[in-house]
Amino acid sequence: MKKVTKLVLPVAGFGKRLMPLTKKTPKNLLRVNGKPLVEYVFEEAVGSGIKDIILIVNPSHRDDFKSYLESAGEKFPFFRFHTRVQETPAGNGHALISAKDILKEEPFAVRFCDDIVVSDSPIIPSMLKIFGKHKSSVVLLERIPKTHVGRFGVVSAKNSESISGIKGKIYEIDGVVEKPKPKYAPSNLIVVGGYILTPTVLRNLIKVSESLPHAAADAIPINVGLQIELITGKKIYGWEFVGKRLDCGTLEKFHKAQEALRKLAKRDMLPPH
């Protein structure tokens, strides 16, 4: 299978839970500790082999991102930036379909910018290392209290392993349940803002989209594509990373993330990128 050289950032959300901060600025361009959310992910990708970064935007934010990327291109000259428009908010899996002309039949990475991950080393290279070993899709995992799992995709996992140079456990995933009630959740391991996906996952999502020509809001999440992978006998791996995820999806969490990063910066504990 080809190397992963493309990174997709689904940034089409309106950020309603971050109002009034998002009244004039797209959520993923909001500054946290001095830089836009998207730049934390750009920095993760530096030196990882990623060459193309595709931002999936909504129509009303197209000009905002176009203007921002003109300056980002100077700061990150080793990336080729692309934008694609998600015309309808039919889910984060539907967003990936907007980039199919660039992704073609290649594996690719996905990151959600409102999850800042603080760890000893950037997470994208580690996920790529796991992908390189198994040649199968990889998801980023976090263990949380089971009472909170209802907002996330939750996995059932088996056969934990370790890989030299990567902290944390790596599992083989045998099930993915989207936003289950806690009593029905298979575990307390949730999928958080990072994926390495094979071309078959994108094909799965395209087929689902074609079967739902008038998909409702959020009808096609990425995890549907992963569920089809498992049904058809493909393997998926998950990495329970060691570090801290700073969720910036609500006003309260955004401000907490801001404060946490300031404290880490003062203590010189933010990892270099």
Secondary structure, 3 states (H helix, E strand, C coil): CCCCCEEEEECCCCCHHHCCCCCCCCHHHCEECCEEHHHHHHHHHCCCCCCEEEEEECHHHHHHHHHHHHHHHHHCCCCEEEEEECCCCCCHHHHHHCCHHHHCCCCEEEECCCEEEECCCCHHHHHHHHHHHHCCEEEEEEECCHHHHHHCEEEEEEEEEEECCEEEEEEEEEEEEECCCHHHCCCCEEEEEEEEECHHHHHHHHHHHHHCCCCCCCCCCHHHHHHHHHHCCCCEEEEECCCEEEECCCHHHHHHHHHHHHHHHHCCCCCCC
